[in-house]
Amino acid sequence: MKEFLMNNKTVNLPTKWEEINWKKFLAFSKLVDGYTDSETKKKKSKTEDEWKEAIKVLDLNTKILSFWTGLEVDEIGQWDMKEAEDIMNCLAFVNSKYEPIEISSFKVGGEEFLLPRKDMMATSSFSRYIEAEQLEIHSNLIKEGRIEIMPRQIAILCKKVGEGSKLDDDEIDRRAKLFEQLDMATIWDVAFFLNKLEQGLMTSFLTYQAVEMQKGEEPQKVL
């Protein structure tokens, strides 16, 4: 975290993804969502439209500063432009691409959770097929912008050492709530792994189907 003194008030701002938890990031995403539609990304040709766009960007930046500092919008309006620019530069990392790292487990709330095995499809129990199906459904929802379901996706697929593949709904709900405390670096790392896992499962499943067809047998259907 980096400390700033603004109008005799001390504010602390994150400087990297590890310093932002999931719950904070989700609130931030909802804040900026209304400002990132396709129309705001198009270059305006009319002067009036350019002014409207400039005001909209200024309004968004003011609300972003208010969100991260915890100060009122009116207070931010009194800041020196250079000071406001320094803070925006501090937060620039939220617009940069995160480079994920390979992880096999993570810890939160004193508990350790393992990421699912890459050969998950090879253990062809019905529950494994259900997990694979849930992974695909949730991944598609996330691609459509439904990022709020990410903690639940992780809760379904990531287990403690020695746990079976099936968890009851109450425990999944508890873990999804717990995973809202995860820092965003861990969330991105897990999401990167699950995306690769989904692609790998699809390849494995298609290969399995092809082998069964070569045997002249009816491929099993995934329910």
Steps between C-alpha positions, in 0.01 A plus 500: 500500500612856433419789730385843378419817692207674331344813651647407840351151477706184468385245242653162423472359149585160356793479260463136390235230459608322821370798697144482363257230607228355281214682672666839447576421136142393430370831640752685282390303192138598560603864535677517163261268316261779403784699346645232273222429253581495131377855444752656738782322319415647161669818387250786485508737204276778631633758745196464724550126521870548578410730790247249631761227478760712681253576780410132526867400529560770763195382695624140487851594613357701791285205609799264466706726727213516747464120493865423573567781748172482689461876473193687381477617137476864617831466688673363193382798298720720722819307428793636308500352147857372537415321824196334341717394207755340735226292660358393163852394396523293818181317398608453137576132561127417506492577126807292418500134407578267788757230424381186681735250661459124534367400843376167637337625822412813695421595859224720640355535850756251635384227259687355202327401178633300207426577138338208313728247335566548132408136436164553667313351202703179522329415829175432323260499793166668446588775749811584297288542188268728698796711611623527142153606391482764775842630398386549142172669600667738745782579257247597234316725747826672596581559133159670472599740779346316797819524703310499829476120481878447510522431878228234465676340203816475709298363795361218285828395344771564762516254789694439820746213524320168529154635413271315263373661184149570630419787739155592628351834400538653847874435501536638146315815609726535804813466291377736231455762774846421637658533156372857471793580730752371245736756355459566129844363408389159633161532329670571165743210550218256581283630213793455259544140617129419474485645149788274395334209681175555311684493168687187605182324609336574169798353314500194726127448454518528121792256496302259716202529264722431198651189663155364586381556143804314364403210724159510340334581829244766582681790676372574847307819536592757759189603689 
